[in-house]
Amino acid sequence: MANKIEILDAIMGSGKSTEVIKWMDANPDDKYIYVSPNLTEVGEDGRIHRELQNLDMCSPMSDKDVTKTEDLNRLLKEGKSIACTHNLYLSMNNYSMYLIKQGKYCVIFDEEINVMSSFDGYSFNNMVWLLQKGFIDISKEDGSVIWLEEDTLVDERGHCYSYFKNLCDKKSLYVTRFDEESATAKRVMMVSQVPVRLLECADRVIAITYLFTGSVLDSFLKLKGFTTVPFTEVSVMNKKPSDYKHLITLIPPDKKTAKLPMTSTWWDKKAANQDIKDIQNYILRNSRKYAGVAENLCYTLPKSRVKDLGKDNKKTKVNPVGFVYSDNKDGERVPNWLSSSTRATNDYYYKDTMIHCYNRYPLHTVACYLQDYKFPLDKDVFALSEMVQWLWRGCIRDGKPMTVCCANTRMYNLLKEWLDDKFEVRSV
């Protein structure tokens, strides 16, 4: 059972994934589960299959009779090495985890998994009612919600609390600290977490990542009592951010966008129409000057504010006319907007102008929960890590020059600091 997690922490372009795949290929007698966020990496014809010569990897498949989880369990029972997505791995059931433990698998996460997220499937009043009726308790140690009362009715899928109980049984539901008798207790927030057993059931766990210290994963593992150690069985290129500085033309905010917060809350509730227009003009001006044509551009901001993508018609949308859509390399008409959290896809490798208009912070509920239980994350690590992963979807991943426009002052300063090799973890 894994009680320590091995971390391979190195910058993009240092050969992390390539070297780990070679390492697996040199040790074909072991059993592996290789987990990537990108289906093109681990699908039936993915990179992992093409590059392994001595190790046969299987990708779970589905059809009208069998789900991917069922096929995954079949492969685990047969002792096969498996390549799958983060989503499929995180959906594993108790039987899957039992098979992983029995098979003494080595699990390799390529890119950080999403171990925590906000949960609003039930209200605060629902939880207080369950507490008062004695159905649940809350651990003082880590805020985990524990289901106490056995009731066959609640186990029925149609019962209103069956999903709640299921999360409790999997040890996936947690809350921030609160006193249910307090008048201010309504500030309580719930988070869902991956079952710790998903990590414990493996014989060995290796995480391939970048900017690990201060990350959500770092704080989560500390809270759960895992030890983290460097993964030292491969050698990667010793690159640093300044090695890429000559490839990046960094464009600062203009006078109008420099003063705008651009946080999620600001975009959702506080952005005035003129603010939206100023950001739109920033995108347009830099797109015309540096991208030239729409095909070269990617930009990011909350999806709810993007022309044709935001569903709330009452909100003013960002509409950089002439640069909203372009044809991709397969001739398909696609938006130039790309979610700020995108990582591990190669579909945008030809984009040479990236415009970032989003001041990123971790989910408030997640940050509060980790702070409450004394393992805070570094908000700047979160923002910088997400931004550089987003930038590396473009042409810089192939060593080609890129223009990066940061409309927000904080994000611009973080990236500039990083490119000068001056970024440090500050709040952990």
C-alpha positions as CSV (number, residue, x, y, z in Angstrom):
1,M,0.0,0.0,0.0
2,A,1.4,3.4,-1.0
3,N,2.0,5.7,2.0
4,K,4.3,7.9,0.1
5,I,3.9,9.7,-3.2
6,E,6.9,10.1,-5.6
7,I,7.0,13.5,-7.3
8,L,8.7,14.3,-10.6
9,D,8.5,18.1,-10.6
10,A,10.1,19.7,-13.7
11,I,9.2,22.4,-16.2
12,M,7.4,21.9,-19.4
13,G,9.7,20.7,-22.2
14,S,12.1,19.0,-19.9
15,G,11.1,15.5,-21.1
16,K,9.3,14.3,-18.0
17,S,6.7,12.2,-19.8
18,T,9.1,10.9,-22.4
19,E,11.6,9.7,-19.8
20,V,8.9,8.1,-17.6
21,I,7.6,6.2,-20.7
22,K,11.2,5.0,-21.4
23,W,11.5,3.9,-17.7
24,M,8.3,1.9,-17.9
25,D,9.5,0.3,-21.1
26,A,12.8,-0.7,-19.4
27,N,10.8,-2.4,-16.6
28,P,8.1,-4.3,-18.5
29,D,7.5,-7.0,-15.9
30,D,5.8,-4.5,-13.5
31,K,2.1,-3.6,-13.8
32,Y,1.2,0.0,-14.5
33,I,-1.7,2.3,-14.7
34,Y,-0.7,5.4,-16.7
35,V,-3.2,8.3,-16.1
36,S,-3.4,11.4,-18.3
37,P,-5.9,14.2,-18.7
38,N,-5.7,13.9,-22.4
39,L,-7.5,11.0,-24.3
40,T,-5.1,11.4,-27.3
41,E,-2.3,10.4,-24.9
42,V,-3.9,7.3,-23.5
43,G,-6.6,6.3,-26.1
44,E,-6.4,3.2,-28.2
45,D,-3.9,4.9,-30.7
46,G,-2.4,7.3,-28.2
47,R,1.2,8.3,-27.6
48,I,1.7,5.8,-24.8
49,H,0.9,2.9,-27.1
50,R,3.1,4.2,-29.9
51,E,6.2,4.8,-27.8
52,L,6.2,1.6,-25.7
53,Q,8.1,-1.2,-27.4
54,N,8.4,-3.8,-24.6
55,L,5.2,-3.2,-22.6
56,D,1.7,-3.9,-23.8
57,M,-0.7,-1.2,-22.5
58,C,-4.5,-1.6,-22.8
59,S,-7.1,1.2,-22.9
60,P,-10.5,0.5,-21.5
61,M,-13.3,0.6,-24.1
62,S,-17.0,0.9,-23.9
63,D,-19.9,-0.3,-26.0
64,K,-23.7,-0.7,-25.6
65,D,-23.2,-3.6,-23.2
66,V,-20.1,-2.6,-21.2
67,T,-19.1,0.6,-19.6
68,K,-15.5,1.8,-19.5
69,T,-15.3,1.2,-15.7
70,E,-16.5,-2.4,-16.3
71,D,-13.9,-2.9,-19.0
72,L,-11.3,-1.4,-16.7
73,N,-12.1,-3.9,-14.0
74,R,-11.9,-6.7,-16.5
75,L,-8.4,-5.6,-17.5
76,L,-7.3,-5.2,-13.9
77,K,-8.6,-8.7,-13.1
78,E,-6.5,-10.0,-16.0
79,G,-3.4,-8.2,-14.7
80,K,-3.0,-5.9,-17.7
81,S,-1.1,-2.6,-17.7
82,I,-3.6,0.2,-18.4
83,A,-3.6,3.6,-19.9
84,C,-6.7,5.8,-19.0
85,T,-7.8,9.4,-18.4
86,H,-8.0,11.2,-15.1
87,N,-11.8,11.1,-15.3
88,L,-11.9,7.3,-15.6
89,Y,-9.4,6.8,-12.9
90,L,-11.3,9.0,-10.5
91,S,-14.5,7.2,-11.2
92,M,-13.2,3.8,-10.0
93,N,-15.3,1.8,-7.6
94,N,-14.3,-0.2,-4.6
95,Y,-13.8,-3.3,-6.7
96,S,-11.4,-1.5,-8.9
97,M,-9.4,-0.4,-5.9
98,Y,-9.4,-3.9,-4.6
99,L,-8.0,-5.2,-7.9
100,I,-5.3,-2.5,-8.0
101,K,-4.2,-3.5,-4.5
102,Q,-4.2,-7.2,-5.3
103,G,-2.3,-6.6,-8.6
104,K,0.4,-4.5,-6.9
105,Y,0.1,-1.8,-9.5
106,C,2.3,1.2,-10.0
107,V,0.1,4.2,-10.7
108,I,1.6,7.1,-12.7
109,F,-0.3,10.5,-12.9
110,D,0.9,12.6,-15.9
111,E,-0.2,16.1,-14.8
112,E,-1.8,16.9,-11.5
113,I,-5.1,15.3,-10.8
114,N,-8.1,17.3,-9.6
115,V,-8.2,16.1,-6.0
116,M,-10.6,18.6,-4.6
117,S,-13.6,20.6,-5.9
118,S,-16.5,22.6,-4.6
119,F,-19.7,20.7,-3.7
120,D,-23.1,22.2,-3.7
121,G,-25.3,19.2,-4.3
122,Y,-26.9,19.7,-0.9
123,S,-27.6,22.8,1.1
124,F,-26.2,23.9,4.4
125,N,-29.7,23.3,5.9
126,N,-29.7,19.8,4.6
127,M,-26.4,19.1,6.4
128,V,-27.6,20.7,9.7
129,W,-30.8,18.7,9.6
130,L,-28.8,15.5,9.2
131,L,-26.5,16.5,12.1
132,Q,-29.5,17.3,14.4
133,K,-31.2,14.0,13.5
134,G,-28.0,12.0,14.2
135,F,-27.6,10.7,10.7
136,I,-24.1,12.2,10.3
137,D,-21.1,13.5,12.3
138,I,-18.2,15.7,11.3
139,S,-14.6,14.9,12.1
140,K,-12.8,17.5,14.0
141,E,-9.5,16.3,12.5
142,D,-10.2,16.9,8.8
143,G,-13.9,17.9,8.4
144,S,-14.9,14.6,6.8
145,V,-18.6,14.0,6.9
146,I,-19.4,10.6,8.5
147,W,-22.7,8.7,7.9
148,L,-23.8,7.1,11.2
149,E,-27.2,5.6,10.7
150,E,-27.7,2.5,8.6
151,D,-31.0,2.6,6.7
152,T,-31.7,0.5,3.7
153,L,-34.1,3.1,2.3
154,V,-31.3,5.6,2.1
155,D,-29.3,3.1,0.1
156,E,-31.9,3.1,-2.6
157,R,-30.9,5.2,-5.6
158,G,-34.1,7.2,-5.6
159,H,-33.7,8.4,-2.0
160,C,-33.0,12.1,-1.7
161,Y,-29.9,11.5,0.5
162,S,-28.6,8.4,-1.3
163,Y,-25.9,10.4,-3.1
164,F,-24.9,12.2,0.1
165,K,-24.5,8.9,1.9
166,N,-22.6,7.4,-1.0
167,L,-20.1,10.3,-0.8
168,C,-19.7,9.8,2.9
169,D,-19.2,6.1,2.5
170,K,-16.4,6.8,0.0
171,K,-14.9,9.4,2.4
172,S,-15.3,12.0,-0.3
173,L,-17.3,14.7,1.4
174,Y,-15.8,17.4,3.7
175,V,-16.7,20.7,5.2
176,T,-15.0,23.8,6.3
177,R,-14.9,24.4,10.1
178,F,-18.1,25.7,11.6
179,D,-20.3,25.7,14.7
180,E,-23.8,24.6,13.8
181,E,-25.2,26.7,16.7
182,S,-23.5,29.9,15.5
183,A,-25.5,32.7,13.7
184,T,-22.7,32.9,11.2
185,A,-22.5,29.2,10.5
186,K,-24.1,29.6,7.1
187,R,-20.7,30.5,5.8
188,V,-19.9,26.7,5.9
189,M,-18.8,25.3,2.6
190,M,-18.6,21.7,1.4
191,V,-15.9,20.2,-0.8
192,S,-15.7,16.8,-2.5
193,Q,-12.4,15.0,-2.5
194,V,-11.0,12.0,-4.3
195,P,-11.1,8.9,-2.0
196,V,-7.8,8.5,-0.4
197,R,-8.0,4.8,-1.2
198,L,-7.4,5.7,-4.8
199,L,-3.9,6.5,-3.8
200,E,-3.5,4.0,-1.0
201,C,-4.5,1.0,-3.0
202,A,-1.5,1.2,-5.4
203,D,1.8,-0.4,-4.6
204,R,3.5,2.7,-5.8
205,V,2.3,6.2,-6.9
206,I,4.3,8.6,-9.1
207,A,3.0,12.1,-9.9
208,I,4.5,13.9,-12.9
209,T,3.9,17.6,-12.4
210,Y,5.3,21.2,-12.3
211,L,5.2,23.8,-9.5
212,F,4.2,21.1,-7.0
213,T,5.2,22.9,-3.8
214,G,2.3,25.1,-2.6
215,S,-0.2,23.4,-5.0
216,V,-3.6,22.0,-4.1
217,L,-2.1,18.5,-4.5
218,D,0.7,19.3,-2.2
219,S,-1.6,20.6,0.6
220,F,-4.0,17.7,0.1
221,L,-1.3,15.1,0.5
222,K,0.0,16.8,3.6
223,L,-3.4,16.9,5.1
224,K,-4.0,13.2,4.4
225,G,-0.7,12.2,6.0
226,F,1.2,11.1,2.9
227,T,4.9,11.5,2.6
228,T,6.2,13.0,-0.6
229,V,9.7,12.2,-2.0
230,P,11.4,13.0,-5.3
231,F,11.1,10.4,-8.1
232,T,14.8,9.9,-9.0
233,E,14.8,6.9,-11.4
234,V,14.8,9.1,-14.5
235,S,16.9,12.1,-15.6
236,V,15.2,15.0,-17.3
237,M,16.7,18.1,-18.9
238,N,17.7,20.8,-16.4
239,K,15.7,23.6,-17.8
240,K,14.5,26.8,-16.1
241,P,11.9,29.5,-17.0
242,S,14.5,31.9,-18.4
243,D,15.5,29.3,-21.0
244,Y,12.3,30.2,-22.7
245,K,12.5,34.0,-22.3
246,H,14.0,34.6,-25.7
247,L,10.9,32.9,-27.3
248,I,8.3,35.0,-25.5
249,T,7.4,38.6,-26.4
250,L,5.5,39.6,-23.3
251,I,2.9,42.4,-23.7
252,P,1.7,44.2,-20.6
253,P,-1.8,45.4,-19.7
254,D,-2.8,48.8,-21.1
255,K,-3.8,51.7,-18.9
256,K,-7.5,50.6,-19.0
257,T,-7.2,46.9,-18.3
258,A,-4.4,47.4,-15.7
259,K,-6.9,48.6,-13.2
260,L,-9.4,45.9,-13.7
261,P,-9.6,43.0,-11.1
262,M,-10.6,40.3,-13.6
263,T,-11.3,37.7,-10.9
264,S,-14.1,35.2,-11.3
265,T,-16.4,37.2,-9.0
266,W,-15.6,40.4,-10.9
267,W,-16.3,38.9,-14.3
268,D,-19.6,37.4,-13.0
269,K,-21.1,40.2,-11.0
270,K,-19.1,43.5,-11.1
271,A,-17.8,44.0,-14.7
272,A,-19.4,47.1,-16.2
273,N,-20.2,47.3,-19.9
274,Q,-17.3,49.7,-20.5
275,D,-14.9,47.3,-18.7
276,I,-16.0,44.5,-21.1
277,K,-15.4,46.9,-24.0
278,D,-12.0,47.8,-22.8
279,I,-10.9,44.2,-22.6
280,Q,-12.5,43.5,-25.9
281,N,-10.4,46.3,-27.4
282,Y,-7.3,45.0,-25.8
283,I,-7.9,41.6,-27.4
284,L,-8.7,43.2,-30.8
285,R,-5.7,45.6,-30.9
286,N,-3.2,42.9,-30.0
287,S,-4.8,40.3,-32.2
288,R,-4.4,42.6,-35.2
289,K,-0.9,43.6,-34.3
290,Y,0.6,40.3,-33.4
291,A,-1.6,37.4,-34.6
292,G,-2.6,39.1,-37.9
293,V,-5.1,36.4,-38.7
294,A,-7.6,34.6,-36.5
295,E,-5.9,31.2,-37.0
296,N,-2.9,32.3,-34.9
297,L,-4.9,33.4,-31.9
298,C,-6.0,31.9,-28.6
299,Y,-7.5,34.0,-25.8
300,T,-9.0,33.2,-22.4
301,L,-11.5,34.7,-20.0
302,P,-14.6,33.1,-18.3
303,K,-16.7,31.2,-20.7
304,S,-19.9,32.9,-19.5
305,R,-18.6,36.2,-21.0
306,V,-17.5,34.8,-24.4
307,K,-19.5,35.6,-27.6
308,D,-21.7,32.6,-28.6
309,L,-20.5,30.5,-25.6
310,G,-21.9,32.3,-22.7
311,K,-25.5,31.2,-22.0
312,D,-26.7,34.2,-20.0
313,N,-27.9,36.7,-22.6
314,K,-28.3,39.4,-20.0
315,K,-24.5,39.6,-19.7
316,T,-22.4,41.7,-22.0
317,K,-20.1,39.4,-24.0
318,V,-16.6,39.9,-25.2
319,N,-16.8,39.9,-29.0
320,P,-13.4,40.5,-30.8
321,V,-15.0,40.8,-34.3
322,G,-12.9,38.9,-36.8
323,F,-11.1,36.9,-34.2
324,V,-13.9,34.9,-32.5
325,Y,-13.6,31.8,-34.7
326,S,-11.0,30.3,-37.0
327,D,-10.4,27.0,-38.9
328,N,-8.3,24.5,-37.1
329,K,-5.7,22.2,-38.8
330,D,-8.5,19.8,-39.7
331,G,-10.5,22.5,-41.4
332,E,-13.2,22.7,-38.7
333,R,-14.6,26.0,-37.6
334,V,-13.8,26.4,-33.9
335,P,-13.7,29.2,-31.3
336,N,-10.4,30.9,-30.5
337,W,-11.4,31.0,-26.9
338,L,-9.6,28.3,-24.8
339,S,-10.5,27.6,-21.2
340,S,-7.8,28.9,-18.8
341,S,-7.6,25.5,-17.1
342,T,-6.8,23.6,-20.3
343,R,-3.7,21.4,-20.2
344,A,-2.1,18.4,-21.9
345,T,-3.7,18.9,-25.3
346,N,-1.6,19.4,-28.5
347,D,-4.5,20.6,-30.6
348,Y,-3.3,24.3,-30.5
349,Y,0.4,23.7,-31.3
350,Y,0.3,26.2,-34.2
351,K,-1.1,29.2,-32.1
352,D,1.6,31.9,-31.8
353,T,-0.4,34.7,-30.0
354,M,-1.9,34.0,-26.6
355,I,-4.0,36.6,-24.9
356,H,-4.8,36.1,-21.2
357,C,-7.6,38.1,-19.6
358,Y,-8.4,36.3,-16.4
359,N,-7.0,36.9,-12.9
360,R,-6.9,33.3,-11.5
361,Y,-7.4,32.1,-8.0
362,P,-8.2,28.6,-6.7
363,L,-11.7,27.8,-5.8
364,H,-12.7,29.7,-2.7
365,T,-14.2,26.7,-1.0
366,V,-11.0,24.6,-1.6
367,A,-8.7,27.4,-0.4
368,C,-10.9,27.9,2.8
369,Y,-11.0,24.2,3.6
370,L,-7.2,23.8,3.4
371,Q,-6.7,27.0,5.4
372,D,-9.1,25.8,8.1
373,Y,-7.2,22.5,8.5
374,K,-3.8,24.2,8.6
375,F,-2.5,23.2,5.2
376,P,-2.9,26.3,3.1
377,L,-2.0,26.4,-0.6
378,D,-0.2,29.2,-2.4
379,K,-2.6,31.2,-4.5
380,D,0.2,32.5,-6.8
381,V,1.4,29.0,-7.4
382,F,-2.1,28.0,-8.5
383,A,-2.4,31.1,-10.9
384,L,1.1,30.8,-12.4
385,S,0.9,27.0,-12.8
386,E,-2.4,27.2,-14.6
387,M,-1.2,30.1,-16.8
388,V,2.0,28.5,-18.0
389,Q,0.2,25.2,-18.7
390,W,-2.3,27.2,-20.8
391,L,0.5,29.0,-22.7
392,W,2.2,25.7,-23.4
393,R,-0.8,24.6,-25.5
394,G,0.5,27.0,-28.2
395,C,3.6,26.9,-30.4
396,I,6.1,27.5,-27.6
397,R,5.8,23.8,-26.9
398,D,7.6,23.2,-30.2
399,G,10.3,25.8,-29.4
400,K,8.8,28.4,-31.6
401,P,8.4,32.2,-30.8
402,M,5.2,33.3,-29.1
403,T,3.6,36.6,-28.2
404,V,1.9,36.6,-24.8
405,C,-0.4,39.4,-23.9
406,C,-1.5,39.7,-20.2
407,A,-4.4,42.0,-19.7
408,N,-4.3,41.7,-15.9
409,T,-1.6,43.3,-13.8
410,R,-1.2,40.4,-11.3
411,M,-0.9,37.7,-13.9
412,Y,1.5,39.8,-16.0
413,N,3.8,40.4,-12.9
414,L,3.7,36.7,-12.0
415,L,4.7,35.6,-15.5
416,K,7.4,38.3,-15.7
417,E,8.8,37.2,-12.4
418,W,8.8,33.5,-13.5
419,L,10.6,34.3,-16.8
420,D,13.3,36.0,-14.8
421,D,13.7,33.0,-12.5
422,K,12.5,35.0,-9.6
423,F,9.3,33.4,-8.7
424,E,9.2,31.8,-5.2
425,V,6.5,30.1,-3.1
426,R,5.6,32.7,-0.6
427,S,2.6,31.7,1.5
428,V,3.3,28.1,2.5
